[in-house]
Amino acid sequence: MRRILIIALAASFAATTWAQAAFTIRRPVDGSTVRESVGFRVPKNSMPDSSYLGVKVNGRFVEAVIPTLDGNDFVYWLDSQAHKLADGPMAVELSLYQDVNGSPKLMGRTSVNLTLDNSTSIKVPASGYRLRYRYNAGTEHVYKYMISQEVQTVSQAQARLGGRGVTTKAEEQDVRVLHAIDNAYSVSGQRQGLLRMQIIPDKGKGFATIIPPGSSSSKQIGPEEMDPIYMRLDDVGREVFTALPLYFGLEGTNGSPPKVAYFPVVPMYVLPTGAVKPGQIWQSSQMMSNLETDDLVEMLEKDKHMRALPARGQFEGVTWYKNFPCAKLTSTVALGKDVLANVRDLNQVEGEAQRVELKEALWLALDRGIIIRREIAIIQESLIDQAPAQTQSGGGSGGPTAAGTSGGPTAAGAAGGGGSAGSANSITDVPPPFGPGDFEFRPGFGADGQFSFFQQTRGGRGGRGGGGMMGPGGGGDELTPNQGGQAGGAGQGGGFGQRAGGGGGTKVVVRVSMRVNVELEK
């Protein structure tokens, strides 16, 4: 009996001692060199319930946080790059606070002295870097594409009064895309690569979840709908040729449903041709897809599907990112009013383009010549005529569909009819808001050389959608031998009231924006 009591007392004493662990930073140890996101570990049992951390770096308050639990430690992650901390000595102090009767009470402090190295150890050659993509046949990398889109609508009168308008956001989507180098070539001393890009299933699943162009809701697609696109590129990322090897089926497949193929169309960042140093600026190009899958025959006959927009390139500097020594580059396309006359408007008919911007940041691994991260932001802003909410009528239905001739492409439906004219309205009228589903990202150049990022899905031409950032490709069965093409769809209604009668409408500022963040998964 005495022995059991002694064991019980010993266990109780050990538990008490464990519960009273000292509040101290166990990792990283004093004097360490760190980079990027740094995890500070304190014993789990040094932090009582209702406690949190106050964080100071070099004597400056950064934030108050509740750390995350990881095993026997609480871990606070300090993202040194997000906080834009300078390389060099970094003193980090953690203060432990506990809520006592609704007021914070200081329970302890601990600190550690470190050296931050996000770029110092990356030595820049005196002549600068010749940045190149390195194509090694057989290599594959999986990237996570995180895509978001929003639309902001405000009347011109409201905008002049400082109004912010109505913002609607699409469901965010995460799409996994395979980048595979299927072949590599040496041409006149220059390295070229055959890049295959293809949507792949979500992790651990047999399907991918995407938001089709012109839609605001997600859809699951199977492997049979994930078509590859091939781009042969030179070592700075310029297009040599692009190919979409569509499957057309066999004879005797009459009656089978048309295939809709989805493929990623994301041109590469164009690297500078000469050697560059951090801070250097150069005249660059931003490549944009110019795929028009409404005419599959024409698309298959062409071997180039990219067009260049003039851009301003800049070498921002070198930095460690995900444990890769990287060059961070940016590219900016900003079209002002002096050149916007050549930019097609959102609805391709009405309005005035006010602003078009494309900004991109690239993290390129210096040692491997592969992309580690990309950030793409695209904005198109236009002033359009919109009938007031209380008087606007929907557009007419689309025109009749037309079946393709034997083996021919789809014929588009006629344009949706215009809505009735709206009455004049005052500056207090609120225009009906647009949603992300009203526009699809479909960059392209018209026959007149005009360019657009986004196109409106309300009204206008029927038929099938074209390729975009994640656009649907052509259906294989549409060009099956001895079979007529699929009938064109009816044009959607909902055209602008101003289009038809010429009545007084509201001038509306519509701002469509999309962000695409690309991150190396493996």
C-alpha positions in Angstrom: 0.0 0.0 0.0 2.8 2.4 0.9 4.5 1.6 -2.4 1.4 2.5 -4.4 1.1 5.8 -2.6 4.7 6.7 -3.3 4.2 6.0 -7.0 1.1 8.1 -7.0 2.8 11.0 -5.3 5.7 10.7 -7.7 3.4 10.8 -10.7 1.5 13.8 -9.2 4.8 15.7 -8.6 6.0 14.9 -12.2 2.7 16.2 -13.6 3.0 19.4 -11.6 6.5 20.0 -12.7 5.6 19.4 -16.3 2.7 21.8 -16.1 5.0 24.6 -14.9 7.4 24.6 -17.8 9.4 27.8 -18.2 8.3 30.3 -20.8 11.3 30.3 -23.2 12.1 30.2 -26.9 13.4 26.6 -27.5 14.0 27.1 -31.2 15.7 28.8 -33.0 18.6 28.9 -30.7 20.4 32.1 -29.9 22.9 33.1 -32.6 21.2 31.2 -35.5 21.0 32.5 -39.1 17.4 32.3 -40.4 15.4 33.3 -43.5 11.9 33.5 -44.9 9.3 32.2 -42.4 10.8 31.5 -39.0 9.1 29.2 -36.5 9.5 30.2 -32.8 8.8 27.3 -30.4 7.8 27.6 -26.8 6.8 24.7 -24.5 3.1 24.0 -24.6 2.8 23.9 -20.8 4.3 27.3 -20.4 1.2 28.9 -21.9 -2.0 28.7 -19.8 -5.5 28.9 -21.1 -6.6 32.3 -22.4 -3.0 33.4 -23.1 -1.4 34.9 -26.2 1.9 36.3 -27.4 3.0 39.9 -28.1 5.8 40.0 -30.6 8.5 42.6 -31.0 11.3 42.6 -33.6 14.3 44.9 -32.9 12.2 46.7 -30.3 9.3 47.4 -32.7 5.9 45.9 -32.0 4.8 43.6 -34.8 1.6 41.8 -33.7 -0.3 40.0 -31.0 -1.2 36.4 -31.9 -2.3 33.0 -30.5 0.3 30.5 -31.7 -0.5 27.2 -33.3 0.0 23.9 -31.4 2.5 21.4 -32.8 3.2 18.4 -30.6 4.6 19.6 -27.3 5.2 23.1 -28.5 3.3 26.2 -29.4 4.7 27.7 -32.6 4.6 31.3 -33.7 5.6 31.8 -37.4 7.2 35.1 -38.3 7.1 35.8 -42.1 10.1 38.0 -42.3 9.5 38.8 -46.0 5.8 39.7 -45.6 6.9 42.1 -42.8 9.7 43.4 -45.0 12.4 43.0 -42.3 15.9 44.0 -43.3 18.7 41.5 -43.4 21.1 41.6 -40.5 20.9 41.3 -36.7 17.3 40.5 -35.6 16.3 40.6 -31.9 12.9 38.9 -31.4 11.1 39.2 -28.1 8.0 37.3 -27.2 5.8 38.5 -24.3 3.3 36.1 -22.7 -0.1 37.7 -21.8 -3.1 36.1 -20.1 -6.6 37.4 -19.9 -7.4 38.1 -16.3 -10.9 39.5 -15.5 -11.1 40.9 -19.0 -7.7 42.6 -18.9 -4.3 41.4 -20.2 -1.7 40.5 -17.6 2.0 40.2 -18.5 3.1 36.7 -17.4 6.6 36.5 -18.8 9.1 37.5 -21.5 11.7 35.6 -23.6 14.0 36.8 -26.4 16.5 35.5 -28.9 19.2 37.2 -31.0 19.3 36.0 -34.6 20.8 37.0 -38.0 18.3 37.4 -40.9 19.5 36.4 -44.3 16.9 36.6 -47.0 19.2 37.8 -49.7 22.7 38.7 -48.3 24.2 35.2 -49.0 23.1 35.4 -52.7 26.1 37.0 -54.4 25.3 38.9 -57.6 28.0 38.5 -60.3 29.7 41.8 -61.3 28.4 41.4 -64.8 24.9 40.6 -63.7 22.8 37.5 -64.4 21.8 36.0 -67.7 18.5 34.7 -66.6 17.3 31.7 -68.6 14.8 28.9 -68.4 16.6 25.5 -68.2 14.7 22.8 -70.2 15.6 19.3 -69.2 13.7 16.6 -71.1 11.6 14.4 -68.8 11.3 16.8 -65.9 7.9 17.5 -64.5 6.6 20.0 -62.0 3.2 20.5 -60.5 1.9 24.0 -59.8 -1.1 25.2 -57.8 -3.0 27.9 -59.6 -5.1 30.0 -57.2 -7.6 32.1 -59.2 -9.9 34.8 -57.9 -12.1 37.3 -59.8 -14.3 40.2 -58.8 -16.4 42.9 -60.4 -17.1 46.4 -59.1 -20.0 48.4 -60.4 -20.6 52.1 -59.6 -22.5 54.8 -61.5 -20.3 57.6 -62.9 -22.2 60.1 -60.8 -21.6 58.0 -57.6 -17.9 57.7 -58.5 -17.6 61.5 -58.8 -19.1 61.8 -55.3 -16.6 59.3 -53.9 -18.9 56.3 -53.9 -17.3 52.8 -53.9 -20.1 51.0 -55.6 -21.0 47.3 -55.3 -18.4 44.6 -55.4 -19.2 40.9 -56.1 -16.6 38.1 -56.0 -16.5 34.8 -57.7 -15.8 31.6 -55.8 -12.1 31.2 -55.5 -10.6 28.2 -57.3 -7.5 26.1 -56.8 -6.4 24.2 -59.9 -3.4 21.9 -60.2 -1.5 22.2 -63.4 1.3 19.9 -64.7 4.3 21.6 -66.4 6.2 18.8 -68.2 9.3 19.2 -70.5 8.7 16.5 -73.1 11.7 17.4 -75.2 14.6 19.8 -75.4 16.5 21.2 -78.4 19.7 23.1 -79.2 19.1 25.7 -81.9 22.0 27.9 -82.9 23.5 27.6 -79.4 20.2 28.4 -77.8 18.2 26.0 -75.6 14.6 25.4 -76.5 12.0 23.2 -74.7 8.7 21.6 -75.5 6.4 22.4 -72.6 3.3 20.5 -72.0 0.7 22.1 -69.7 -2.3 20.2 -68.5 -4.9 20.4 -65.7 -4.6 17.4 -63.4 -6.9 16.1 -60.7 -7.1 17.5 -57.2 -4.9 15.8 -54.7 -6.2 12.4 -53.8 -9.2 12.6 -56.2 -10.1 11.5 -59.6 -11.4 14.9 -60.8 -10.5 18.6 -60.9 -12.7 21.4 -59.6 -12.8 24.4 -61.9 -15.0 27.4 -62.6 -15.6 27.5 -66.4 -15.3 30.8 -68.2 -18.4 32.9 -67.9 -19.6 31.0 -64.8 -19.5 31.9 -61.2 -20.0 28.3 -59.8 -17.6 25.5 -59.7 -17.7 22.3 -61.8 -16.0 18.9 -61.5 -14.3 17.6 -64.6 -12.8 14.2 -65.3 -9.5 13.3 -66.9 -11.1 13.0 -70.3 -11.8 16.7 -70.2 -8.3 17.7 -69.2 -6.6 18.3 -72.6 -2.9 19.3 -72.9 -1.5 22.3 -74.7 2.0 22.2 -76.1 4.3 25.2 -76.4 7.7 25.1 -77.8 9.6 28.0 -76.2 13.0 29.6 -76.4 15.1 30.0 -73.3 13.6 33.4 -72.4 10.1 32.1 -72.8 9.1 33.4 -76.2 6.8 31.2 -78.3 8.2 29.2 -81.2 4.9 27.4 -81.8 1.8 26.3 -79.9 -0.2 23.2 -80.6 -3.5 21.8 -79.3 -3.7 18.2 -80.4 -7.5 17.8 -80.3 -9.1 14.3 -80.6 -11.7 14.1 -83.4 -13.1 10.7 -82.8 -13.7 7.9 -85.3 -16.4 7.2 -87.9 -19.6 5.7 -86.5 -19.6 8.0 -83.5 -22.7 9.9 -84.6 -25.0 10.7 -81.7 -22.3 10.8 -79.1 -22.3 14.0 -77.0 -19.7 16.7 -77.9 -16.6 16.8 -75.9 -15.7 19.9 -74.0 -12.0 20.2 -73.3 -10.4 22.4 -70.7 -6.8 23.4 -71.0 -4.6 26.0 -69.2 -3.4 28.9 -71.4 -0.8 30.8 -69.4 2.1 32.1 -71.5 5.5 32.3 -69.8 7.1 35.4 -68.4 9.5 36.7 -71.0 13.0 37.0 -69.4 15.5 39.8 -70.4 17.7 38.8 -73.3 20.9 40.4 -71.9 22.6 40.3 -68.5 20.8 42.3 -65.8 21.5 43.5 -62.3 19.1 44.2 -59.4 17.3 47.4 -59.9 17.7 47.4 -63.7 14.7 48.3 -65.9 14.2 47.2 -69.5 11.7 47.3 -72.3 10.0 44.0 -72.2 7.0 42.1 -73.7 4.1 40.4 -72.0 2.8 37.5 -74.0 -1.0 37.0 -74.1 -2.9 34.1 -75.6 -4.9 34.8 -78.7 -6.8 31.5 -79.0 -10.2 31.7 -80.8 -11.7 28.3 -80.4 -14.9 29.3 -82.1 -13.2 28.4 -85.4 -11.4 25.2 -84.8 -10.2 24.7 -88.3 -8.5 28.1 -88.3 -7.0 27.4 -84.9 -5.5 24.1 -86.0 -4.0 25.7 -89.1 -2.1 28.3 -87.1 1.1 27.4 -85.3 1.4 30.5 -83.2 -1.3 31.7 -80.7 0.5 34.3 -78.6 0.7 38.0 -79.1 3.0 40.4 -77.4 2.0 43.6 -75.5 4.7 46.1 -74.7 5.7 46.0 -71.0 8.1 47.5 -68.5 10.4 44.8 -67.0 12.4 45.3 -63.7 14.8 43.1 -61.8 13.6 43.8 -58.2 16.4 41.9 -56.5 17.5 38.5 -55.3 15.9 36.6 -52.4 15.5 33.2 -50.9 12.0 31.8 -51.5 10.9 28.3 -50.4 14.6 27.6 -49.9 15.5 28.4 -53.5 17.8 31.3 -54.3 15.6 33.4 -56.6 15.6 36.4 -58.9 12.4 38.4 -58.4 11.3 40.1 -61.6 8.3 42.2 -62.3 6.5 43.2 -65.6 3.9 45.9 -66.0 1.5 46.6 -68.9 -0.4 49.8 -68.3 -2.4 51.2 -71.2 -3.4 54.8 -70.7 -6.1 56.8 -72.4 -3.7 57.7 -75.3 -3.7 54.1 -76.5 -7.0 52.9 -75.1 -8.7 53.7 -78.4 -7.3 50.4 -79.6 -8.7 48.5 -76.7 -12.0 46.8 -77.2 -14.5 47.5 -74.5 -16.0 44.9 -72.1 -19.1 44.4 -74.1 -17.4 44.8 -77.4 -20.0 47.4 -78.5 -20.7 50.0 -76.0 -18.7 52.3 -73.7 -15.2 53.6 -73.3 -12.2 51.7 -71.9 -10.8 53.8 -69.1 -7.9 51.6 -67.8 -6.2 48.4 -68.6 -3.4 47.0 -66.5 -1.5 43.8 -66.2 1.0 43.3 -63.5 3.2 40.3 -62.9 5.8 39.2 -60.4 8.1 36.2 -61.0 10.4 34.2 -58.6 12.9 32.3 -60.8 15.2 29.8 -59.2 18.8 31.0 -60.1 20.3 27.6 -59.7 17.6 25.5 -61.6 16.0 27.9 -64.0 12.5 27.0 -63.0 9.5 29.1 -61.8 9.0 28.9 -58.1 6.1 31.5 -57.9 4.2 33.8 -60.1 1.6 36.5 -59.2 -0.6 37.9 -62.0 -3.1 40.7 -61.6 -5.3 41.8 -64.5 -7.6 44.8 -64.4 -9.9 46.2 -67.1 -12.1 49.2 -66.3 -14.7 50.7 -68.6 -17.4 53.3 -68.7 -20.5 51.9 -70.2 -24.2 52.8 -70.7 -26.5 50.9 -68.4 -30.2 51.2 -68.3 -31.4 52.1 -64.7 -32.4 49.2 -62.5 -36.1 50.1 -62.3 -36.7 50.4 -66.1 -34.2 48.1 -67.8 -35.6 45.3 -69.9 -33.9 42.1 -70.7 -32.5 41.5 -74.2 -34.2 39.3 -76.7 -33.4 35.7 -77.1 -30.7 34.6 -79.5 -31.2 34.0 -83.1 -31.8 30.6 -84.6 -29.0 28.0 -84.4 -27.5 26.6 -87.5 -26.1 23.1 -87.9 -22.7 22.8 -89.4 -22.2 21.4 -92.8 -20.7 17.9 -93.1 -17.6 17.9 -91.1 -17.8 21.7 -90.7 -17.4 23.9 -87.6 -20.2 25.0 -85.4 -22.2 28.0 -86.7 -22.8 30.6 -84.1 -26.3 31.7 -83.0 -27.4 35.1 -83.9 -26.9 38.0 -81.5 -29.3 38.4 -78.6 -31.8 41.2 -79.1 -31.3 44.5 -77.4 -33.3 45.5 -74.4 -35.8 48.2 -74.4 -34.6 51.8 -73.8 -34.4 52.9 -70.2 -35.6 56.2 -69.0 -33.3 59.0 -67.7 -32.4 58.6 -64.1 -30.9 60.8 -61.4 -27.5 60.5 -59.7 -29.2 58.5 -56.9 -30.1 55.6 -59.1 -28.1 52.5 -58.3 -27.2 50.4 -61.4 -27.9 46.7 -61.2 -24.6 45.1 -60.2 -22.7 42.8 -62.4 -21.2 39.6 -61.2 -18.0 37.8 -62.1 -20.1 35.3 -64.1 -21.1 38.2 -66.4 -17.5 38.4 -67.8 -15.0 35.8 -68.9 -11.3 36.2 -69.2 -10.8 35.7 -72.9 -7.8 37.8 -74.0 -7.6 38.3 -77.8 -6.9 40.6 -80.7 -9.6 41.5 -83.1 -9.1 41.6 -86.9 -8.7 45.4 -86.5 -5.8 44.9 -84.0 -7.9 45.8 -81.0 -7.2 43.9 -77.8 -9.3 43.0 -74.8 -8.7 41.0 -71.6 -12.3 40.4 -70.5 -15.4 39.8 -72.6 -19.0 40.2 -71.5 -21.2 37.0 -71.5 -24.5 38.8 -71.5 -26.1 39.2 -74.9 -24.2 38.9 -78.1 -23.2 35.9 -80.0 -24.3 32.4 -79.1 -22.3 29.3 -79.7 -19.4 27.9 -77.7 -17.0 29.7 -75.5 -13.4 30.1 -76.4 -10.1 29.5 -74.7 -9.0 31.7 -71.8 -6.9 31.4 -68.7 -8.7 28.1 -68.1 -10.9 28.2 -71.2 -12.8 25.3 -72.8 -11.3 24.0 -76.0 -13.0 22.7 -79.1 -15.2 19.6 -79.0 -13.7 16.6 -80.7 -17.0 15.4 -82.1 -17.6 18.7 -83.9 -15.2 17.9 -86.7 -15.8 14.1 -86.8 -15.7 13.1 -90.5 -19.1 12.7 -92.1 -20.9 14.4 -89.3 -22.2 17.9 -89.2 -20.9 20.3 -86.6 -22.8 20.9 -83.4 -25.5 23.5 -83.6 -24.6 26.9 -82.3 -26.3 27.9 -79.0 -28.8 30.6 -78.8 -27.5 34.0 -77.8 -28.2 35.0 -74.2 -30.6 37.7 -73.4 -30.0 40.6 -71.1 -28.5 43.1 -73.6 -28.2 46.8 -72.4 -31.4 48.8 -72.8 -29.3 51.7 -74.2 -28.4 49.5 -77.2 -31.9 49.4 -78.6 -33.9 52.5 -78.2 -31.3 55.1 -77.4 -33.1 56.2 -74.2 -31.3 57.9 -71.3 -29.3 55.4 -69.3 -26.8 55.5 -66.5 -23.1 55.9 -67.2 -21.6 53.0 -65.2 -18.0 52.3 -64.3 -17.4 48.6 -64.4 -14.1 47.3 -63.0 -13.3 43.7 -63.7 -10.2 42.2 -62.0 -8.6 38.8 -61.7 -5.7 37.5 -59.7 -3.7 34.3 -60.4 -1.1 33.1 -58.0 1.0 30.2 -59.1 3.0 28.3 -56.6 5.4 25.3 -57.1 3.9 22.3 -55.4 6.7 19.8 -56.2 
